[in-house]
Each structure stands twice: as structure tokens, then as C-alpha cells.
Amino acid sequence: MTDMPEIMNMNTNKARFNPASVFDRPLDIIDAVGLTRGQKIASLERWQEDLLEELAATNEGMPSNGYATQNATLLEEIKLAIARLRPAAQSSEGINKLEPGK
């Protein structure tokens, strides 16, 4: 029953809308208690968008303060975490293959 204190201590809204402030690594979201699979995927996608915006700003001349490599690593971890959470049939390629009547 060690999960109950974890649920009570985690701010689920913060975890959903600013996952980088709650989780150290994207893969930590996979085992998070208190979020549905859909919320975990949405949080990871939100984190991914934030990182992509930071990388785009760096490409436009804003200083990266050495975080560009770290952000690229985090993006790879996010892709891996999303792949683990999302069944193959729901991936973008899988949806196209699951047309009715085929």
C-alpha cells in the first residue's frame, strides 16, 4: 500500500500540464499512480511540445545554455514512453491499417 502516499503527494494537475516540473525523466510517467494512460500520453505529448519549442528557439538564436543535447535525449525518452503506453493498434500507422471491412 505504498502507492497511496504517492497519489496524495503528487499534484495531478501539475503532472498533467507541466510534467517536467513533477517527473525527472519521461519514463517515470509510465509508472505514475494517479494518472490514466490517456493522461500520461497527453502529458508526454505536452512535454514533447515544450521541448520542441525550446529547440526551435535555440535554432532561432536564443542561447541554449547547454540544454540542447539534454532536450534531444529527453525527446527520445518521450517517444519511447509514448510507444510503451500506446498499443500498436492505436499508433498512427496502426489506425490506417484498421479500416472497417478489411
C-alpha positions in Angstrom: 0.0 0.0 0.0 2.9 2.4 -0.6 1.1 3.8 -3.6 -1.5 5.8 -1.6 1.0 8.3 -0.2 2.4 8.8 -3.7 -1.1 9.6 -5.0 -1.7 12.0 -2.2 1.7 13.7 -2.7 1.5 14.1 -6.5 -0.2 17.2 -7.8 -2.0 15.6 -10.7 -2.8 18.8 -12.4 0.8 19.9 -12.3 1.8 16.4 -13.5 -0.6 16.7 -16.4 0.1 20.2 -17.5 3.7 20.7 -16.6 5.2 17.2 -16.4 8.8 18.4 -16.4 8.2 20.0 -13.0 7.0 16.7 -11.5 8.9 14.0 -13.2 12.7 13.7 -13.6 12.5 11.6 -16.7 9.8 10.9 -19.2 9.9 7.2 -18.5 8.9 8.0 -14.9 5.4 8.9 -16.1 4.8 5.3 -17.2 4.6 4.0 -13.6 3.0 7.1 -12.1 0.0 6.3 -9.9 -3.0 8.7 -10.1 -2.9 9.3 -13.9 -4.8 7.4 -16.5 -3.0 6.0 -19.6 -4.5 8.8 -21.7 -3.4 11.4 -19.2 0.1 10.0 -19.2 0.2 10.1 -23.0 -1.2 13.7 -23.1 1.4 14.7 -20.5 4.2 13.2 -22.5 3.0 14.9 -25.7 2.8 18.2 -23.9 6.4 17.8 -22.6 7.4 16.9 -26.1 5.8 20.1 -27.5 7.6 22.2 -24.8 11.0 20.7 -25.7 10.4 21.2 -29.4 9.6 24.9 -28.8 12.8 25.2 -26.8 14.8 23.6 -29.5 13.2 25.8 -32.2 14.0 28.9 -30.1 17.6 27.7 -29.9 17.7 27.4 -33.6 16.5 30.9 -33.9 19.4 32.2 -32.0 18.3 32.1 -28.3 21.1 30.7 -26.1 20.6 27.1 -25.2 22.7 27.2 -22.0 23.9 23.7 -22.9 20.4 22.1 -22.8 20.1 21.2 -26.5 21.7 17.8 -26.1 19.7 17.1 -22.9 16.5 18.1 -24.7 17.2 15.8 -27.6 17.8 12.9 -25.2 14.5 13.7 -23.4 12.7 13.8 -26.7 13.9 10.2 -27.4 12.8 9.1 -24.0 9.4 10.7 -24.6 9.0 8.8 -27.8 9.9 5.5 -26.0 7.5 6.2 -23.2 4.6 7.0 -25.5 5.3 3.8 -27.5 5.2 1.8 -24.3 1.9 3.4 -23.3 0.1 3.3 -26.7 -0.8 -0.1 -28.1 0.5 -0.8 -31.6 -3.1 -0.8 -33.0 -3.5 2.8 -31.9 -0.3 4.1 -33.4 -0.8 6.4 -36.5 0.3 3.5 -38.8 -2.0 1.0 -37.0 -5.1 3.2 -37.3 -4.7 3.3 -41.1 -4.5 -0.5 -41.2 -7.6 -1.0 -39.1 -10.1 0.2 -41.7 -13.6 -1.4 -41.3 -14.3 -4.3 -43.7 -10.6 -5.1 -44.4 
